[in-house]
Amino acid sequence: MFTFDEKTADLIFGYCRERLALDPVPLDYGGYAKPLHDVLDGLISSEGNEPARVLDLFANRLATAVISSDSPRFLSFIPAAPTKASLLFDMVVSSSSLHGTSWLEAAGAVAAENQVLAVLSDLAGLPGTAGGCFVSGGSAANLSALMVARDTAGLQGHDTARPKFACTEEAHSSVGKALRVLGVDPFVVPSVDHRLTGEALETALSSARLGAADVVGVVATAGTTNGGIIDDLAGVGSVARRRRLWFHVDAAYGGGALFAPSVRPLFEGIAMADSLVVDPHKWLFGPYDCAALIYRRPALAKAVHTQDAAYLDVIHEALPHADHEVDAGAEDPNADVPWNPTDYAFHLTRRARGLPLWFSLAVHGTNAYREAVETVLANAKEVAALIARTPYLELVREPTLSIIVFRRQGWSRTHYEAWCASVLEDQVAFVTPTIWEGEAAARLALLHPDTTVEIVREIVDTMA
């Protein structure tokens, strides 16, 4: 099992070459594919199978039952559009068994990941000493950051007997789940046109509402999943600073737009964040699964997340470096000193999931990323205009970023669901309905620069 098999390697590399060369990427069918109940019967046995047989089964039956989220016609949820460079380097990470748990084991990988985190941190306007790590996604990042906020609230003079976090009903579902895991409650602030504003937050905290005095932090969103809306980051951040609350910004989807000068003013105030989440597997064109978690003061996160065990002591000790000793407790992620990603989230062992993004950024440069994001933003505006002038459609609101919510006149939830199934069956698009202000609606999430207005015109024509 551990001997290089050139025949199997050729099979796998051949499949990868063919897949990477597809243009456009096929949509495929996901759960609408042919039934799979008998496809895998008896496959895993005591004697095994020829690699060619297993790969053929995957390519022709299993892969077609996975909708390609990197297809320009995948417009549901939040799509993905990884660059070819990032996908290829993800193969390097896998084939080399690269991990990124500690500086002792993986200094090269950690240094490269930290370089990417510094790029994102600089875009957000955080100080040069900010730092963190890459985790699997926004859910893991939100949980890790809010854990630090909860456990360090006492340092800000808060009573931590019944800690609460302020947010609106528009916060990502993972925020509510994280709070349940942490054993704390949300303090729900009424949104203003689907946004959390500083004024609304201040009013809620100054009220006699039960739990207002127990709030230790606030969660703002920079690009809501349902509508792509950015909260009043400047107003919320100012209230958080004045009240010494932890200010967490969930920019899992919208953070990629920090590369785009055209919308940069919408993120004013993000520089006040105590913790920030950006998912490169969304709008930064990296492969799954990758989320950047950045702390303004990483030492606070390190105090909370560092795991102590006899066998782990060695990764926390100072290492000889060139002709001098380094300080293992140093808190500068950009210095060539021990920096253990395991100290900045709830994980321990982790793959070096930031390296594919690092490779792609190094190869293509940040200008290419800026142009790609700006292309998506421009396309979103054109799509919104197309929908607005289509007689049988109603644009719910102008897009803030790249999510367009609209309605087909006279349609119910049943109509939308039947339409979604039909356009997927015809391989026109993968679209799913949503609920907006209590009513069913259609939703298009643009993320791939190759999702053109012509593709969307083809989609909306099927609603006539």
C-alpha positions as a printed Julia matrix, in Angstrom:
464×3 Matrix{Float64}:
   0.0    0.0     0.0
   2.93   2.35    0.52
   4.86   1.65   -2.67
   4.64   4.06   -5.58
   2.5    2.57   -8.35
   3.18   4.33  -11.61
   0.09   2.89  -13.29
  -2.22   4.18  -10.58
  -0.45   7.53  -10.58
  -0.96   7.84  -14.33
  -4.64   7.04  -13.89
  -5.15   9.68  -11.22
  -3.0   12.34  -12.89
  -4.78  11.65  -16.17
  -8.16  12.17  -14.54
  -6.95  15.35  -12.86
  -5.58  16.7   -16.13
  -8.87  16.07  -17.89
 -10.85  17.64  -15.07
  -8.63  20.73  -14.87
  -8.85  21.17  -18.65
 -12.67  21.23  -18.72
 -13.92  24.57  -19.99
 -16.54  25.19  -18.88
 -16.79  22.89  -15.9
 -19.93  20.72  -16.24
 -22.69  21.37  -13.74
 -23.72  17.72  -13.11
 -26.69  16.61  -11.05
 -26.01  16.16   -7.34
 -28.93  14.55   -5.55
 -30.92  14.59   -8.78
 -28.59  11.97  -10.31
 -29.57   8.37  -10.84
 -30.11   6.41   -7.6
 -26.87   5.36   -5.95
 -28.12   2.63   -3.62
 -26.56  -0.2    -5.64
 -23.47   1.59   -7.02
 -21.22   0.89   -4.06
 -22.54  -2.54   -3.12
 -19.64  -4.89   -2.41
 -17.0   -2.43   -3.54
 -15.07  -2.45   -0.29
 -14.14  -6.08    0.22
 -11.43  -8.18    1.79
  -9.45  -8.4    -1.46
  -9.76  -4.92   -2.95
 -10.19  -3.87   -6.59
  -8.22  -2.73   -9.58
  -7.65   1.04   -9.34
  -9.02   1.54  -12.86
 -12.34  -0.01  -11.88
 -12.7    2.16   -8.78
 -11.75   5.35  -10.63
 -14.16   4.52  -13.46
 -16.99   4.07  -10.95
 -16.15   7.39   -9.35
 -15.84   9.29  -12.61
 -19.0    7.95  -14.21
 -21.38   7.51  -11.28
 -20.23   9.29   -8.12
 -18.71  12.44   -9.61
 -21.83  13.15  -11.66
 -23.82  13.02   -8.42
 -21.82  15.99   -7.1
 -22.85  19.4    -8.4
 -19.75  21.31   -9.47
 -19.63  24.41   -7.29
 -16.9   25.83   -9.53
 -19.17  25.82  -12.57
 -20.12  29.33  -13.78
 -23.7   28.03  -13.66
 -23.59  27.2    -9.94
 -25.44  30.17   -8.44
 -26.8   28.75   -5.18
 -25.61  29.16   -1.62
 -22.09  30.62   -1.99
 -20.27  29.06   -4.95
 -16.55  28.41   -5.36
 -14.23  29.32   -8.21
 -10.75  28.05   -7.36
  -7.95  29.06   -9.68
  -6.2   26.28  -11.54
  -3.01  27.21   -9.71
  -4.65  26.76   -6.32
  -6.13  23.4    -7.32
  -2.8   22.16   -8.59
  -1.01  23.21   -5.44
  -3.68  21.54   -3.34
  -2.49  18.35   -5.01
   1.05  19.2    -3.84
  -0.2   19.66   -0.28
  -1.97  16.29   -0.4
   0.73  14.3    -2.18
   3.39  15.65    0.19
   1.28  15.02    3.31
   1.95  18.62    4.28
   0.43  19.67    7.55
   0.65  22.86    9.53
   0.2   22.12   13.2
   3.31  23.74   14.66
   6.41  25.71   13.77
   8.6   22.83   14.94
   7.05  20.45   12.4
   6.07  22.79    9.57
   7.91  26.11    9.72
   7.96  26.51    5.94
   4.24  25.94    5.54
   3.37  28.16    8.49
   5.57  31.0     7.24
   3.87  30.91    3.84
   0.4   30.81    5.38
   1.28  33.75    7.61
   2.32  35.73    4.55
  -1.21  35.3     3.15
  -2.8   36.18    6.49
  -0.72  39.37    6.49
  -2.08  40.31    3.05
  -5.66  39.89    4.28
  -4.93  41.66    7.54
  -3.41  44.61    5.71
  -6.44  44.84    3.42
  -8.65  45.08    6.49
  -6.42  47.72    8.06
  -5.48  45.64   11.09
  -2.11  46.27   12.78
   0.99  44.52   11.56
   1.09  42.4    14.7
  -2.33  40.87   13.96
  -2.26  37.18   13.19
  -4.05  33.88   13.38
  -4.38  30.75   11.32
  -6.39  28.96    8.66
  -9.26  26.7     9.71
 -11.74  24.58    7.78
 -14.45  27.19    7.29
 -16.48  30.03    8.71
 -18.19  27.81   11.26
 -14.9   26.73   12.82
 -13.58  30.28   12.65
 -16.63  31.85   14.31
 -16.58  29.27   17.09
 -12.87  29.74   17.74
 -13.06  33.54   17.77
 -16.13  33.72   20.0
 -14.52  31.28   22.4
 -11.64  33.73   22.81
 -14.09  36.6    23.24
 -15.99  34.73   25.94
 -12.94  33.59   27.85
 -11.22  36.98   27.85
 -14.28  39.12   28.63
 -13.22  39.41   32.26
 -10.06  41.23   31.17
 -12.31  44.03   29.88
 -14.08  44.32   33.22
 -17.23  42.42   32.24
 -19.21  40.18   34.55
 -18.83  36.8    32.89
 -21.44  34.92   34.9
 -24.01  35.13   32.07
 -22.14  36.4    28.98
 -24.09  37.27   25.85
 -23.19  38.34   22.33
 -25.11  40.96   20.42
 -26.08  40.16   16.83
 -29.06  40.41   14.5
 -31.24  37.69   13.03
 -29.22  38.16    9.81
 -26.06  36.68   11.37
 -24.89  33.44    9.8
 -26.42  30.28   11.23
 -22.98  29.18   12.42
 -22.92  32.09   14.86
 -25.99  30.8    16.66
 -24.56  27.29   16.68
 -21.24  28.56   18.06
 -23.02  30.36   20.88
 -24.93  27.18   21.76
 -21.7   25.18   21.81
 -20.12  27.82   24.06
 -23.1   27.82   26.4
 -23.89  31.51   25.93
 -26.97  33.27   24.6
 -27.44  35.73   21.76
 -28.65  39.23   22.5
 -30.65  39.87   19.36
 -30.65  43.46   18.16
 -33.38  44.44   15.68
 -31.88  45.01   12.24
 -32.43  48.16   10.23
 -33.13  47.25    6.61
 -31.39  43.91    7.25
 -28.3   45.6     8.77
 -26.88  45.83   12.25
 -26.27  49.52   12.89
 -24.33  51.27   15.62
 -27.4   53.29   16.59
 -29.58  50.19   16.96
 -26.87  48.46   18.97
 -26.43  51.41   21.3
 -30.2   51.73   21.79
 -30.54  48.03   22.62
 -27.62  48.05   25.05
 -28.88  51.2    26.78
 -32.37  49.8    27.24
 -33.79  48.01   30.24
 -33.98  44.79   28.23
 -33.12  41.68   30.16
 -29.54  40.65   29.37
 -28.32  43.99   28.02
 -25.85  44.34   30.87
 -24.45  40.87   30.18
 -23.3   41.56   26.61
 -19.54  41.04   26.26
 -19.19  41.11   22.5
 -20.89  41.86   19.21
 -20.94  39.99   15.91
 -21.21  42.02   12.71
 -21.42  40.63    9.21
 -19.6   41.89    6.14
 -21.63  40.22    3.42
 -24.66  38.34    4.7
 -25.2   34.98    3.06
 -28.82  35.56    2.09
 -28.54  39.08    0.7
 -24.86  40.03    0.57
 -25.43  43.01    2.89
 -22.68  44.67    4.93
 -23.47  45.83    8.44
 -22.64  49.3     9.73
 -19.13  48.27   10.69
 -17.97  51.76   11.6
 -20.96  52.44   13.85
 -20.95  49.01   15.47
 -17.18  49.09   15.94
 -17.36  52.48   17.64
 -20.0   51.26   20.09
 -17.96  48.15   20.77
 -14.84  50.16   21.52
 -16.63  52.6    23.76
 -18.25  49.79   25.74
 -15.13  47.56   25.68
 -16.96  44.8    23.82
 -15.23  42.22   21.65
 -15.9   43.17   18.02
 -16.08  40.12   15.76
 -16.57  40.57   12.02
 -17.81  37.63    9.99
 -16.65  38.44    6.47
 -16.57  34.81    5.36
 -18.25  35.61    2.04
 -17.86  39.36    1.65
 -14.24  39.65    2.76
 -13.0   38.88   -0.73
 -14.41  42.24   -1.83
 -11.73  43.97    0.25
  -9.62  43.56   -2.88
 -12.03  45.76   -4.86
 -11.55  49.54   -4.59
 -15.08  50.11   -5.94
 -16.69  48.78   -2.75
 -13.91  49.34   -0.23
 -15.79  52.25    1.45
 -18.56  49.82    2.41
 -16.1   48.12    4.78
 -15.24  51.27    6.72
 -14.78  50.29   10.36
 -13.54  46.76    9.73
 -10.12  47.88   10.98
 -11.59  48.03   14.5
 -12.27  44.28   14.53
 -10.87  42.19   17.37
 -11.34  39.1    15.22
 -12.04  38.69   11.53
 -13.08  35.77    9.34
 -12.54  35.57    5.56
 -13.17  32.36    3.6
 -10.75  32.05    0.65
 -12.73  29.05   -0.6
 -15.46  31.53   -1.4
 -14.5   34.81   -3.06
 -10.74  34.46   -3.0
 -10.72  31.64   -5.49
  -9.17  28.93   -3.33
 -10.2   25.28   -2.97
 -12.23  23.85   -0.11
 -11.79  23.93    2.85
 -10.12  27.17    3.87
 -11.03  30.04    6.2
  -8.69  32.74    7.45
  -9.13  33.6    11.13
  -7.28  36.75   12.19
  -7.01  38.32   15.64
  -6.05  41.9    16.43
  -4.24  40.63   19.53
  -3.27  37.03   18.84
  -1.78  36.64   22.33
  -5.33  36.57   23.71
  -6.25  33.71   21.4
  -3.05  31.88   22.24
  -3.85  32.05   25.95
  -7.26  30.49   25.3
  -6.5   27.88   22.63
  -3.03  26.55   23.5
  -3.33  22.89   24.4
  -1.15  21.61   27.2
   0.09  18.05   27.32
   3.41  16.42   28.13
   3.97  15.39   24.53
   3.15  18.91   23.28
   5.62  20.8    25.46
   8.29  20.52   22.79
   6.32  22.58   20.24
   6.12  25.48   22.68
   9.82  25.59   23.49
  12.3   28.02   21.95
  14.15  26.64   18.94
  17.73  27.37   17.87
  17.58  29.72   14.89
  20.71  30.54   12.92
  23.23  31.83   15.48
  20.81  32.98   18.16
  17.94  31.84   20.29
  14.45  33.06   19.51
  11.67  33.91   21.89
   9.04  31.18   21.67
   6.54  33.57   23.17
   7.01  36.21   20.5
   3.76  37.56   19.1
   4.73  38.73   15.65
   3.42  36.36   12.97
   5.63  38.01   10.37
   8.86  37.32   12.24
  10.77  34.13   11.53
  10.04  32.69   14.96
   7.92  29.87   16.34
   4.24  30.42   15.5
   1.97  27.47   16.15
  -1.34  27.62   14.22
  -2.73  25.12   16.69
  -2.65  27.88   19.33
  -5.19  30.1    17.55
  -8.28  27.9    17.14
  -9.89  24.91   18.8
  -8.08  22.47   16.5
  -4.83  20.61   17.08
  -3.7   18.66   14.0
  -4.45  20.56   10.82
  -3.52  20.43    7.14
  -1.71  23.39    5.62
  -4.9   24.53    3.95
  -3.66  28.07    3.35
  -0.9   26.99    0.96
  -3.01  26.68   -2.22
  -4.11  30.31   -1.79
  -0.52  31.33   -1.07
   0.67  29.69   -4.29
  -2.1   31.24   -6.37
  -1.53  34.73   -4.94
   2.21  34.43   -5.48
   1.74  33.23   -9.06
  -1.01  35.61  -10.19
  -0.46  38.65   -7.97
  -3.0   40.72   -6.08
  -3.9   42.8    -9.16
  -5.37  39.72  -10.81
  -7.47  39.08   -7.72
  -8.65  42.68   -7.71
  -9.67  42.45  -11.37
 -11.51  39.16  -10.83
 -13.52  40.5    -7.9
 -14.32  43.73   -9.74
 -15.53  41.68  -12.71
 -17.98  39.82  -10.49
 -19.22  43.07   -8.92
 -19.75  44.65  -12.35
 -21.59  41.56  -13.59
 -23.85  41.63  -10.54
 -24.9   45.21  -11.32
 -25.66  44.27  -14.92
 -27.66  41.24  -13.8
 -29.67  43.39  -11.4
 -30.43  45.8   -14.23
 -31.47  42.9   -16.47
 -33.87  41.62  -13.83
 -35.26  45.09  -13.13
 -36.23  45.59  -16.78
 -37.71  42.1   -17.23
 -41.5   42.54  -17.07
 -42.34  39.35  -15.18
 -39.58  39.76  -12.57
 -39.23  42.01   -9.52
 -35.82  43.0    -8.16
 -36.13  42.85   -4.37
 -33.19  45.19   -3.75
 -30.11  46.47   -5.47
 -27.15  44.18   -4.74
 -24.6   45.42   -2.23
 -22.02  42.91   -3.41
 -22.77  39.97   -5.72
 -25.98  38.39   -4.45
 -29.19  39.21   -6.29
 -32.59  38.48   -4.74
 -35.66  38.77   -6.95
 -39.15  37.38   -7.46
 -41.13  35.94  -10.32
 -44.55  37.54  -10.26
 -47.26  35.09   -9.25
 -44.94  32.33   -8.12
 -45.13  30.42   -4.83
 -42.44  28.35   -3.15
 -43.7   25.33   -5.11
 -43.16  27.14   -8.41
 -39.59  28.06   -7.47
 -38.75  24.53   -6.4
 -40.1   23.04   -9.63
 -38.16  25.63  -11.63
 -34.94  24.85   -9.76
 -35.28  21.14  -10.48
 -36.06  21.82  -14.14
 -33.09  24.09  -14.88
 -30.72  21.66  -13.16
 -32.12  18.73  -15.13
 -31.52  20.71  -18.31
 -28.05  21.71  -17.04
 -28.9   25.38  -17.41
 -28.01  26.27  -13.83
 -28.08  25.26  -10.2
 -30.28  27.74   -8.38
 -32.21  27.33   -5.15
 -34.96  29.51   -3.66
 -34.8   31.47   -0.44
 -37.16  33.33    1.86
 -37.01  37.11    1.89
 -39.16  39.03    4.35
 -41.45  36.07    4.75
 -42.0   35.33    1.06
 -40.38  32.9    -1.33
 -37.88  34.42   -3.73
 -35.18  33.5    -6.21
 -31.57  34.13   -5.35
 -28.47  34.24   -7.52
 -25.04  34.24   -5.88
 -22.45  35.39   -8.39
 -18.85  34.55   -7.57
 -17.23  33.09  -10.69
 -15.84  35.76  -13.03
 -17.07  33.6   -15.94
 -20.7   33.82  -14.83
 -21.69  36.27  -17.54
 -24.83  38.31  -18.0
 -25.6   36.1   -20.99
 -25.67  33.03  -18.76
 -28.05  34.77  -16.37
 -30.24  35.93  -19.26
 -30.54  32.29  -20.3
 -31.6   31.42  -16.75
 -34.23  34.13  -16.36
 -35.66  33.33  -19.78
 -36.69  29.95  -18.36
 -38.95  31.81  -15.88
 -41.06  33.43  -18.58
